[in-house]
């Protein structure tokens, strides 16, 4: 990173540091308790078929 010119006063430097701290994006907190297993219940391909069983 470059430097700020002219050099800011102590109050200006503190204000810049505070603004950067407040506006910098924070990493998202992942919810580790959620279950991410894919569920197939209730899908059309999971329903019983009226077709006769294959014999080949």
C-alpha distance matrix in Angstrom:
0.0 3.7 6.7 9.5 12.6 15.3 14.6 15.8 19.0 19.3 20.7 18.0 15.3 17.6 18.1 14.5 14.1 17.5 16.7 13.7 16.1 18.9 17.4 15.4 17.9 19.9 21.4 25.0 27.8 30.2 33.8 35.3 38.8 39.2 41.5 40.2 43.4 44.6 48.0 50.8 53.4 54.9 53.8 56.4 56.3 57.1 60.4 63.7 65.1 68.6 68.6 70.9 69.3 68.6 71.3 69.6
3.7 0.0 3.7 6.7 9.2 12.0 11.8 13.6 17.0 18.0 19.6 16.7 14.4 17.3 17.8 14.2 14.7 18.2 17.4 15.0 17.8 20.5 19.1 17.7 20.5 22.7 24.6 28.1 30.9 33.5 37.1 38.7 42.2 42.6 44.9 43.6 46.9 48.0 51.4 54.1 56.7 58.1 57.0 59.5 59.5 60.4 63.6 66.9 68.3 71.8 71.8 74.2 72.7 71.9 74.6 73.0
6.7 3.7 0.0 3.8 6.3 8.8 8.2 10.2 13.5 14.8 16.6 13.9 11.7 15.0 15.7 12.6 13.3 17.0 16.6 14.8 17.5 20.3 19.4 18.5 21.8 23.9 26.1 29.6 32.3 35.1 38.6 40.3 43.7 44.3 46.9 45.8 49.2 50.5 53.7 56.5 59.0 60.4 59.5 62.1 62.2 63.0 66.1 69.5 71.0 74.5 74.6 77.0 75.6 74.9 77.7 76.1
9.5 6.7 3.8 0.0 3.8 6.0 5.8 7.2 10.9 12.7 14.0 10.9 9.5 13.1 13.3 10.5 12.2 15.5 14.9 13.9 16.9 19.2 18.4 18.3 21.8 24.1 26.8 30.1 32.9 35.9 39.3 41.3 44.5 45.0 47.8 46.8 50.2 51.5 54.6 57.4 59.8 60.9 60.1 62.7 63.1 63.9 66.9 70.4 71.9 75.3 75.6 78.1 76.8 76.3 79.2 77.7
12.6 9.2 6.3 3.8 0.0 2.9 4.9 7.4 10.9 13.6 15.1 12.1 11.6 15.4 15.5 13.2 15.3 18.5 17.8 17.3 20.4 22.4 21.7 21.8 25.4 27.8 30.5 33.8 36.6 39.6 43.0 45.0 48.2 48.7 51.5 50.4 53.9 55.0 58.2 60.9 63.3 64.4 63.5 66.0 66.4 67.3 70.3 73.8 75.2 78.6 78.9 81.5 80.2 79.6 82.5 81.0
15.3 12.0 8.8 6.0 2.9 0.0 3.8 6.2 9.3 12.4 13.9 11.3 11.4 15.2 15.4 13.7 16.1 19.0 18.6 18.6 21.6 23.4 23.0 23.5 27.1 29.5 32.4 35.7 38.3 41.5 44.8 46.9 50.0 50.6 53.4 52.5 56.0 57.2 60.3 63.1 65.4 66.4 65.7 68.2 68.7 69.5 72.5 76.0 77.5 80.9 81.2 83.9 82.6 82.1 85.1 83.6
14.6 11.8 8.2 5.8 4.9 3.8 0.0 3.8 6.6 9.2 11.3 9.2 8.6 12.3 13.3 11.9 13.6 16.7 17.0 16.9 19.5 21.7 21.7 22.1 25.8 27.8 30.7 34.1 36.5 39.7 42.9 44.9 48.0 48.9 51.8 51.1 54.6 56.1 59.1 62.1 64.3 65.5 64.9 67.6 68.1 68.7 71.6 75.2 76.8 80.3 80.7 83.2 81.9 81.5 84.4 83.0
15.8 13.6 10.2 7.2 7.4 6.2 3.8 0.0 3.8 6.5 7.8 5.5 5.6 9.2 9.9 9.1 11.2 13.8 14.2 14.8 17.2 19.0 19.4 20.3 24.1 26.1 29.3 32.4 34.7 38.1 41.1 43.3 46.3 47.1 50.2 49.7 53.3 54.8 57.7 60.7 62.7 63.8 63.4 66.2 66.8 67.3 70.2 73.8 75.5 79.0 79.5 82.2 80.9 80.7 83.7 82.5
19.0 17.0 13.5 10.9 10.9 9.3 6.6 3.8 0.0 3.8 5.4 5.1 6.1 8.5 9.8 10.4 12.1 14.1 15.2 16.4 18.2 19.9 20.9 22.0 25.8 27.5 30.8 33.8 35.8 39.4 42.2 44.4 47.2 48.3 51.5 51.2 54.9 56.5 59.3 62.5 64.3 65.5 65.3 68.1 68.8 69.2 72.0 75.6 77.5 81.0 81.7 84.3 83.0 82.9 85.9 84.8
19.3 18.0 14.8 12.7 13.6 12.4 9.2 6.5 3.8 0.0 3.8 5.5 5.1 6.1 8.6 9.9 10.5 12.2 14.2 15.3 16.3 18.2 19.9 20.8 24.6 25.8 29.0 32.0 33.7 37.3 40.1 42.1 44.8 46.1 49.4 49.4 53.1 54.9 57.6 60.9 62.7 64.0 63.9 66.9 67.6 67.8 70.6 74.2 76.2 79.7 80.5 83.0 81.7 81.7 84.7 83.7
20.7 19.6 16.6 14.0 15.1 13.9 11.3 7.8 5.4 3.8 0.0 3.8 5.5 5.1 6.2 8.6 9.9 10.5 12.2 14.3 15.2 16.4 18.2 19.8 23.4 24.8 28.3 31.0 32.7 36.4 39.0 41.3 43.8 45.0 48.4 48.4 52.2 53.8 56.4 59.7 61.3 62.4 62.5 65.5 66.3 66.5 69.2 72.8 74.9 78.3 79.2 81.9 80.7 80.8 83.9 83.0
18.0 16.7 13.9 10.9 12.1 11.3 9.2 5.5 5.1 5.5 3.8 0.0 3.8 5.4 5.0 6.1 8.5 9.8 10.4 12.2 14.1 15.2 16.3 17.8 21.6 23.4 26.9 29.7 31.8 35.4 38.2 40.6 43.2 44.1 47.4 47.2 50.9 52.4 55.1 58.2 59.9 61.0 60.8 63.7 64.5 64.9 67.6 71.2 73.1 76.6 77.4 80.0 78.9 78.9 82.0 81.1
15.3 14.4 11.7 9.5 11.6 11.4 8.6 5.6 6.1 5.1 5.5 3.8 0.0 3.8 5.4 5.1 6.1 8.5 9.8 10.6 12.2 14.2 15.3 16.1 19.9 21.4 24.7 27.8 29.8 33.3 36.2 38.4 41.2 42.2 45.4 45.2 48.9 50.5 53.3 56.5 58.4 59.6 59.4 62.3 63.0 63.3 66.1 69.7 71.6 75.1 75.8 78.4 77.1 77.0 80.0 79.0
17.6 17.3 15.0 13.1 15.4 15.2 12.3 9.2 8.5 6.1 5.1 5.4 3.8 0.0 3.8 5.5 5.1 6.1 8.5 9.9 10.4 12.2 14.1 15.2 18.8 19.9 23.4 26.2 27.9 31.5 34.2 36.4 39.0 40.2 43.5 43.6 47.3 49.1 51.7 55.0 56.7 58.0 58.0 61.0 61.8 61.9 64.7 68.2 70.3 73.8 74.7 77.2 76.0 76.1 79.1 78.2
18.1 17.8 15.7 13.3 15.5 15.4 13.3 9.9 9.8 8.6 6.2 5.0 5.4 3.8 0.0 3.8 5.5 5.1 6.1 8.6 9.8 10.5 12.1 13.9 17.5 19.2 22.8 25.3 27.3 30.9 33.6 36.1 38.6 39.5 42.8 42.8 46.5 48.1 50.6 53.8 55.4 56.5 56.5 59.4 60.3 60.5 63.2 66.9 68.9 72.3 73.2 75.9 74.8 75.0 78.1 77.3
14.5 14.2 12.6 10.5 13.2 13.7 11.9 9.1 10.4 9.9 8.6 6.1 5.1 5.5 3.8 0.0 3.8 5.5 5.1 6.2 8.6 9.9 10.5 11.8 15.6 17.5 21.0 23.8 26.2 29.6 32.5 34.9 37.7 38.4 41.6 41.2 44.9 46.4 49.1 52.2 54.0 55.1 54.9 57.8 58.5 58.9 61.7 65.3 67.2 70.6 71.3 74.0 72.9 72.9 75.9 75.0
14.1 14.7 13.3 12.2 15.3 16.1 13.6 11.2 12.1 10.5 9.9 8.5 6.1 5.1 5.5 3.8 0.0 3.8 5.5 5.2 6.1 8.6 10.0 10.4 14.1 15.4 18.7 21.7 23.7 27.2 30.1 32.3 35.1 36.1 39.3 39.1 42.8 44.5 47.3 50.5 52.3 53.6 53.5 56.5 57.1 57.3 60.2 63.7 65.7 69.3 70.0 72.5 71.3 71.3 74.3 73.3
17.5 18.2 17.0 15.5 18.5 19.0 16.7 13.8 14.1 12.2 10.5 9.8 8.5 6.1 5.1 5.5 3.8 0.0 3.8 5.5 5.0 6.1 8.5 10.0 13.3 14.4 18.0 20.5 22.3 26.0 28.6 31.0 33.6 34.6 37.9 38.0 41.7 43.4 46.0 49.2 50.8 52.0 52.1 55.2 56.0 56.1 58.8 62.4 64.5 68.0 68.9 71.5 70.3 70.6 73.7 72.9
16.7 17.4 16.6 14.9 17.8 18.6 17.0 14.2 15.2 14.2 12.2 10.4 9.8 8.5 6.1 5.1 5.5 3.8 0.0 3.8 5.4 5.2 6.0 8.3 11.7 13.7 17.4 19.8 22.1 25.6 28.3 31.0 33.5 34.1 37.4 37.1 40.9 42.2 44.8 47.9 49.6 50.6 50.5 53.4 54.3 54.6 57.3 60.9 62.9 66.3 67.2 69.9 68.9 69.0 72.2 71.4
13.7 15.0 14.8 13.9 17.3 18.6 16.9 14.8 16.4 15.3 14.3 12.2 10.6 9.9 8.6 6.2 5.2 5.5 3.8 0.0 3.8 5.5 5.2 5.6 9.4 11.5 14.9 17.7 20.2 23.6 26.6 29.1 31.9 32.5 35.6 35.1 38.8 40.2 43.0 46.1 48.0 49.1 48.9 51.8 52.5 52.8 55.6 59.2 61.1 64.6 65.3 67.9 66.7 66.8 69.8 68.9
16.1 17.8 17.5 16.9 20.4 21.6 19.5 17.2 18.2 16.3 15.2 14.1 12.2 10.4 9.8 8.6 6.1 5.0 5.4 3.8 0.0 3.8 5.7 5.6 8.7 9.5 13.1 15.8 17.8 21.3 24.1 26.5 29.2 30.1 33.4 33.2 37.0 38.6 41.3 44.6 46.3 47.7 47.6 50.7 51.4 51.5 54.3 57.8 59.9 63.5 64.3 66.8 65.6 65.7 68.8 68.0
18.9 20.5 20.3 19.2 22.4 23.4 21.7 19.0 19.9 18.2 16.4 15.2 14.2 12.2 10.5 9.9 8.6 6.1 5.2 5.5 3.8 0.0 3.8 5.8 8.2 9.4 13.2 15.2 17.2 20.8 23.3 26.1 28.5 29.2 32.5 32.4 36.2 37.7 40.2 43.4 45.0 46.0 46.1 49.2 50.1 50.2 52.8 56.5 58.6 62.0 63.0 65.7 64.6 64.9 68.1 67.4
17.4 19.1 19.4 18.4 21.7 23.0 21.7 19.4 20.9 19.9 18.2 16.3 15.3 14.1 12.1 10.5 10.0 8.5 6.0 5.2 5.7 3.8 0.0 3.8 6.3 8.9 12.5 14.5 17.2 20.5 23.3 26.1 28.7 28.9 32.1 31.6 35.3 36.5 39.1 42.1 43.8 44.7 44.6 47.4 48.4 48.7 51.4 55.0 56.9 60.3 61.2 64.0 63.0 63.1 66.3 65.6
15.4 17.7 18.5 18.3 21.8 23.5 22.1 20.3 22.0 20.8 19.8 17.8 16.1 15.2 13.9 11.8 10.4 10.0 8.3 5.6 5.6 5.8 3.8 0.0 3.8 6.4 9.7 12.4 15.3 18.5 21.6 24.1 27.0 27.3 30.3 29.6 33.3 34.6 37.4 40.5 42.4 43.6 43.3 46.2 46.9 47.2 50.1 53.6 55.5 59.0 59.7 62.3 61.1 61.2 64.2 63.4
17.9 20.5 21.8 21.8 25.4 27.1 25.8 24.1 25.8 24.6 23.4 21.6 19.9 18.8 17.5 15.6 14.1 13.3 11.7 9.4 8.7 8.2 6.3 3.8 0.0 3.8 6.6 8.9 12.1 15.0 18.1 20.8 23.6 23.7 26.6 25.9 29.6 30.8 33.6 36.7 38.6 39.8 39.5 42.5 43.1 43.4 46.2 49.8 51.7 55.2 55.9 58.5 57.4 57.4 60.6 59.7
19.9 22.7 23.9 24.1 27.8 29.5 27.8 26.1 27.5 25.8 24.8 23.4 21.4 19.9 19.2 17.5 15.4 14.4 13.7 11.5 9.5 9.4 8.9 6.4 3.8 0.0 3.8 6.3 8.9 12.1 15.3 17.7 20.6 21.1 24.1 23.8 27.5 29.1 31.9 35.2 37.0 38.5 38.4 41.5 42.1 42.1 45.0 48.5 50.6 54.2 55.0 57.4 56.1 56.3 59.4 58.6
21.4 24.6 26.1 26.8 30.5 32.4 30.7 29.3 30.8 29.0 28.3 26.9 24.7 23.4 22.8 21.0 18.7 18.0 17.4 14.9 13.1 13.2 12.5 9.7 6.6 3.8 0.0 3.8 6.4 9.1 12.6 14.6 17.8 18.2 21.0 20.5 24.1 25.9 28.8 32.1 34.1 35.8 35.6 38.8 39.1 39.0 42.1 45.5 47.6 51.3 51.9 54.3 52.8 53.0 55.9 55.2
25.0 28.1 29.6 30.1 33.8 35.7 34.1 32.4 33.8 32.0 31.0 29.7 27.8 26.2 25.3 23.8 21.7 20.5 19.8 17.7 15.8 15.2 14.5 12.4 8.9 6.3 3.8 0.0 3.8 6.2 9.4 12.0 14.9 14.9 17.9 17.5 21.2 22.9 25.6 29.0 30.8 32.4 32.4 35.6 36.1 35.9 38.9 42.3 44.5 48.1 49.0 51.4 50.1 50.4 53.4 52.9
27.8 30.9 32.3 32.9 36.6 38.3 36.5 34.7 35.8 33.7 32.7 31.8 29.8 27.9 27.3 26.2 23.7 22.3 22.1 20.2 17.8 17.2 17.2 15.3 12.1 8.9 6.4 3.8 0.0 3.8 6.5 8.9 11.7 12.5 15.7 16.0 19.7 21.9 24.4 28.0 29.6 31.4 31.8 35.2 35.6 35.1 38.0 41.4 43.8 47.4 48.4 50.7 49.3 49.8 52.8 52.4
30.2 33.5 35.1 35.9 39.6 41.5 39.7 38.1 39.4 37.3 36.4 35.4 33.3 31.5 30.9 29.6 27.2 26.0 25.6 23.6 21.3 20.8 20.5 18.5 15.0 12.1 9.1 6.2 3.8 0.0 3.8 5.9 8.9 9.2 12.2 12.3 16.0 18.3 20.9 24.5 26.2 28.2 28.5 32.0 32.3 31.6 34.6 37.9 40.4 44.0 45.0 47.1 45.6 46.1 49.1 48.7
33.8 37.1 38.6 39.3 43.0 44.8 42.9 41.1 42.2 40.1 39.0 38.2 36.2 34.2 33.6 32.5 30.1 28.6 28.3 26.6 24.1 23.3 23.3 21.6 18.1 15.3 12.6 9.4 6.5 3.8 0.0 3.8 5.6 6.1 9.5 10.6 14.2 16.7 18.8 22.5 23.8 25.9 26.7 30.3 30.7 29.7 32.5 35.8 38.5 42.1 43.3 45.4 44.0 44.7 47.8 47.6
35.3 38.7 40.3 41.3 45.0 46.9 44.9 43.3 44.4 42.1 41.3 40.6 38.4 36.4 36.1 34.9 32.3 31.0 31.0 29.1 26.5 26.1 26.1 24.1 20.8 17.7 14.6 12.0 8.9 5.9 3.8 0.0 3.8 5.6 8.1 9.6 12.7 15.8 18.1 21.8 23.3 25.8 26.6 30.2 30.3 29.0 32.0 35.0 37.8 41.5 42.5 44.4 42.7 43.4 46.2 46.0
38.8 42.2 43.7 44.5 48.2 50.0 48.0 46.3 47.2 44.8 43.8 43.2 41.2 39.0 38.6 37.7 35.1 33.6 33.5 31.9 29.2 28.5 28.7 27.0 23.6 20.6 17.8 14.9 11.7 8.9 5.6 3.8 0.0 3.8 6.4 9.2 11.9 15.1 16.6 20.4 21.3 23.8 25.1 28.8 29.1 27.4 30.2 33.1 36.1 39.8 41.1 42.9 41.3 42.3 45.2 45.3
39.2 42.6 44.3 45.0 48.7 50.6 48.9 47.1 48.3 46.1 45.0 44.1 42.2 40.2 39.5 38.4 36.1 34.6 34.1 32.5 30.1 29.2 28.9 27.3 23.7 21.1 18.2 14.9 12.5 9.2 6.1 5.6 3.8 0.0 3.8 6.2 9.2 11.9 13.4 17.2 18.2 20.6 21.6 25.4 25.7 24.3 27.0 30.2 33.1 36.7 38.0 40.0 38.6 39.6 42.6 42.7
41.5 44.9 46.9 47.8 51.5 53.4 51.8 50.2 51.5 49.4 48.4 47.4 45.4 43.5 42.8 41.6 39.3 37.9 37.4 35.6 33.4 32.5 32.1 30.3 26.6 24.1 21.0 17.9 15.7 12.2 9.5 8.1 6.4 3.8 0.0 3.8 5.7 8.8 10.3 14.1 15.3 18.0 19.0 22.7 22.7 21.1 24.0 27.0 29.9 33.5 34.7 36.6 35.0 36.0 39.0 39.1
40.2 43.6 45.8 46.8 50.4 52.5 51.1 49.7 51.2 49.4 48.4 47.2 45.2 43.6 42.8 41.2 39.1 38.0 37.1 35.1 33.2 32.4 31.6 29.6 25.9 23.8 20.5 17.5 16.0 12.3 10.6 9.6 9.2 6.2 3.8 0.0 3.8 6.3 8.9 12.5 14.5 17.2 17.4 21.0 20.7 19.7 22.9 25.9 28.5 32.2 33.1 35.1 33.5 34.2 37.2 37.1
43.4 46.9 49.2 50.2 53.9 56.0 54.6 53.3 54.9 53.1 52.2 50.9 48.9 47.3 46.5 44.9 42.8 41.7 40.9 38.8 37.0 36.2 35.3 33.3 29.6 27.5 24.1 21.2 19.7 16.0 14.2 12.7 11.9 9.2 5.7 3.8 0.0 3.8 6.2 9.6 11.9 14.9 15.1 18.6 18.0 16.6 19.9 22.8 25.3 29.1 29.9 31.7 30.0 30.7 33.6 33.6
44.6 48.0 50.5 51.5 55.0 57.2 56.1 54.8 56.5 54.9 53.8 52.4 50.5 49.1 48.1 46.4 44.5 43.4 42.2 40.2 38.6 37.7 36.5 34.6 30.8 29.1 25.9 22.9 21.9 18.3 16.7 15.8 15.1 11.9 8.8 6.3 3.8 0.0 3.8 6.6 9.4 12.1 11.7 15.1 14.5 13.6 17.0 20.0 22.3 26.1 26.9 28.9 27.4 28.1 31.2 31.2
48.0 51.4 53.7 54.6 58.2 60.3 59.1 57.7 59.3 57.6 56.4 55.1 53.3 51.7 50.6 49.1 47.3 46.0 44.8 43.0 41.3 40.2 39.1 37.4 33.6 31.9 28.8 25.6 24.4 20.9 18.8 18.1 16.6 13.4 10.3 8.9 6.2 3.8 0.0 3.8 5.8 8.7 9.1 12.7 12.5 10.9 13.9 17.1 19.7 23.4 24.5 26.6 25.4 26.5 29.8 30.2
50.8 54.1 56.5 57.4 60.9 63.1 62.1 60.7 62.5 60.9 59.7 58.2 56.5 55.0 53.8 52.2 50.5 49.2 47.9 46.1 44.6 43.4 42.1 40.5 36.7 35.2 32.1 29.0 28.0 24.5 22.5 21.8 20.4 17.2 14.1 12.5 9.6 6.6 3.8 0.0 3.8 6.4 5.9 9.2 8.7 7.2 10.4 13.5 16.0 19.7 20.8 22.9 21.9 23.1 26.4 27.0
53.4 56.7 59.0 59.8 63.3 65.4 64.3 62.7 64.3 62.7 61.3 59.9 58.4 56.7 55.4 54.0 52.3 50.8 49.6 48.0 46.3 45.0 43.8 42.4 38.6 37.0 34.1 30.8 29.6 26.2 23.8 23.3 21.3 18.2 15.3 14.5 11.9 9.4 5.8 3.8 0.0 3.8 5.6 8.9 9.4 6.9 8.9 12.1 15.1 18.6 20.3 22.5 21.8 23.6 27.0 28.1
54.9 58.1 60.4 60.9 64.4 66.4 65.5 63.8 65.5 64.0 62.4 61.0 59.6 58.0 56.5 55.1 53.6 52.0 50.6 49.1 47.7 46.0 44.7 43.6 39.8 38.5 35.8 32.4 31.4 28.2 25.9 25.8 23.8 20.6 18.0 17.2 14.9 12.1 8.7 6.4 3.8 0.0 3.8 6.6 8.5 6.8 7.5 11.1 13.8 17.0 19.1 21.7 21.7 23.7 27.2 28.5
53.8 57.0 59.5 60.1 63.5 65.7 64.9 63.4 65.3 63.9 62.5 60.8 59.4 58.0 56.5 54.9 53.5 52.1 50.5 48.9 47.6 46.1 44.6 43.3 39.5 38.4 35.6 32.4 31.8 28.5 26.7 26.6 25.1 21.6 19.0 17.4 15.1 11.7 9.1 5.9 5.6 3.8 0.0 3.8 5.5 5.3 6.9 10.7 12.6 15.9 17.5 20.3 20.2 21.7 25.4 26.3
56.4 59.5 62.1 62.7 66.0 68.2 67.6 66.2 68.1 66.9 65.5 63.7 62.3 61.0 59.4 57.8 56.5 55.2 53.4 51.8 50.7 49.2 47.4 46.2 42.5 41.5 38.8 35.6 35.2 32.0 30.3 30.2 28.8 25.4 22.7 21.0 18.6 15.1 12.7 9.2 8.9 6.6 3.8 0.0 3.8 5.4 5.6 8.9 9.9 13.0 14.4 17.6 17.9 19.4 23.2 24.3
56.3 59.5 62.2 63.1 66.4 68.7 68.1 66.8 68.8 67.6 66.3 64.5 63.0 61.8 60.3 58.5 57.1 56.0 54.3 52.5 51.4 50.1 48.4 46.9 43.1 42.1 39.1 36.1 35.6 32.3 30.7 30.3 29.1 25.7 22.7 20.7 18.0 14.5 12.5 8.7 9.4 8.5 5.5 3.8 0.0 3.8 5.6 8.1 8.8 12.3 12.9 15.7 15.4 16.5 20.2 21.0
57.1 60.4 63.0 63.9 67.3 69.5 68.7 67.3 69.2 67.8 66.5 64.9 63.3 61.9 60.5 58.9 57.3 56.1 54.6 52.8 51.5 50.2 48.7 47.2 43.4 42.1 39.0 35.9 35.1 31.6 29.7 29.0 27.4 24.3 21.1 19.7 16.6 13.6 10.9 7.2 6.9 6.8 5.3 5.4 3.8 0.0 3.8 6.6 8.8 12.5 13.7 16.0 15.4 17.1 20.6 21.8
60.4 63.6 66.1 66.9 70.3 72.5 71.6 70.2 72.0 70.6 69.2 67.6 66.1 64.7 63.2 61.7 60.2 58.8 57.3 55.6 54.3 52.8 51.4 50.1 46.2 45.0 42.1 38.9 38.0 34.6 32.5 32.0 30.2 27.0 24.0 22.9 19.9 17.0 13.9 10.4 8.9 7.5 6.9 5.6 5.6 3.8 0.0 3.8 6.4 9.7 11.7 14.3 14.5 16.8 20.3 22.0
63.7 66.9 69.5 70.4 73.8 76.0 75.2 73.8 75.6 74.2 72.8 71.2 69.7 68.2 66.9 65.3 63.7 62.4 60.9 59.2 57.8 56.5 55.0 53.6 49.8 48.5 45.5 42.3 41.4 37.9 35.8 35.0 33.1 30.2 27.0 25.9 22.8 20.0 17.1 13.5 12.1 11.1 10.7 8.9 8.1 6.6 3.8 0.0 3.8 6.8 8.9 11.0 11.3 14.1 17.5 19.6
65.1 68.3 71.0 71.9 75.2 77.5 76.8 75.5 77.5 76.2 74.9 73.1 71.6 70.3 68.9 67.2 65.7 64.5 62.9 61.1 59.9 58.6 56.9 55.5 51.7 50.6 47.6 44.5 43.8 40.4 38.5 37.8 36.1 33.1 29.9 28.5 25.3 22.3 19.7 16.0 15.1 13.8 12.6 9.9 8.8 8.8 6.4 3.8 0.0 3.8 5.4 8.1 9.1 11.7 15.2 17.4
68.6 71.8 74.5 75.3 78.6 80.9 80.3 79.0 81.0 79.7 78.3 76.6 75.1 73.8 72.3 70.6 69.3 68.0 66.3 64.6 63.5 62.0 60.3 59.0 55.2 54.2 51.3 48.1 47.4 44.0 42.1 41.5 39.8 36.7 33.5 32.2 29.1 26.1 23.4 19.7 18.6 17.0 15.9 13.0 12.3 12.5 9.7 6.8 3.8 0.0 3.8 6.5 9.0 11.9 15.0 17.6
68.6 71.8 74.6 75.6 78.9 81.2 80.7 79.5 81.7 80.5 79.2 77.4 75.8 74.7 73.2 71.3 70.0 68.9 67.2 65.3 64.3 63.0 61.2 59.7 55.9 55.0 51.9 49.0 48.4 45.0 43.3 42.5 41.1 38.0 34.7 33.1 29.9 26.9 24.5 20.8 20.3 19.1 17.5 14.4 12.9 13.7 11.7 8.9 5.4 3.8 0.0 3.8 6.4 8.6 11.8 14.2
70.9 74.2 77.0 78.1 81.5 83.9 83.2 82.2 84.3 83.0 81.9 80.0 78.4 77.2 75.9 74.0 72.5 71.5 69.9 67.9 66.8 65.7 64.0 62.3 58.5 57.4 54.3 51.4 50.7 47.1 45.4 44.4 42.9 40.0 36.6 35.1 31.7 28.9 26.6 22.9 22.5 21.7 20.3 17.6 15.7 16.0 14.3 11.0 8.1 6.5 3.8 0.0 3.8 6.5 8.9 11.9
69.3 72.7 75.6 76.8 80.2 82.6 81.9 80.9 83.0 81.7 80.7 78.9 77.1 76.0 74.8 72.9 71.3 70.3 68.9 66.7 65.6 64.6 63.0 61.1 57.4 56.1 52.8 50.1 49.3 45.6 44.0 42.7 41.3 38.6 35.0 33.5 30.0 27.4 25.4 21.9 21.8 21.7 20.2 17.9 15.4 15.4 14.5 11.3 9.1 9.0 6.4 3.8 0.0 3.8 6.4 9.3
68.6 71.9 74.9 76.3 79.6 82.1 81.5 80.7 82.9 81.7 80.8 78.9 77.0 76.1 75.0 72.9 71.3 70.6 69.0 66.8 65.7 64.9 63.1 61.2 57.4 56.3 53.0 50.4 49.8 46.1 44.7 43.4 42.3 39.6 36.0 34.2 30.7 28.1 26.5 23.1 23.6 23.7 21.7 19.4 16.5 17.1 16.8 14.1 11.7 11.9 8.6 6.5 3.8 0.0 3.8 5.8
71.3 74.6 77.7 79.2 82.5 85.1 84.4 83.7 85.9 84.7 83.9 82.0 80.0 79.1 78.1 75.9 74.3 73.7 72.2 69.8 68.8 68.1 66.3 64.2 60.6 59.4 55.9 53.4 52.8 49.1 47.8 46.2 45.2 42.6 39.0 37.2 33.6 31.2 29.8 26.4 27.0 27.2 25.4 23.2 20.2 20.6 20.3 17.5 15.2 15.0 11.8 8.9 6.4 3.8 0.0 3.8
69.6 73.0 76.1 77.7 81.0 83.6 83.0 82.5 84.8 83.7 83.0 81.1 79.0 78.2 77.3 75.0 73.3 72.9 71.4 68.9 68.0 67.4 65.6 63.4 59.7 58.6 55.2 52.9 52.4 48.7 47.6 46.0 45.3 42.7 39.1 37.1 33.6 31.2 30.2 27.0 28.1 28.5 26.3 24.3 21.0 21.8 22.0 19.6 17.4 17.6 14.2 11.9 9.3 5.8 3.8 0.0
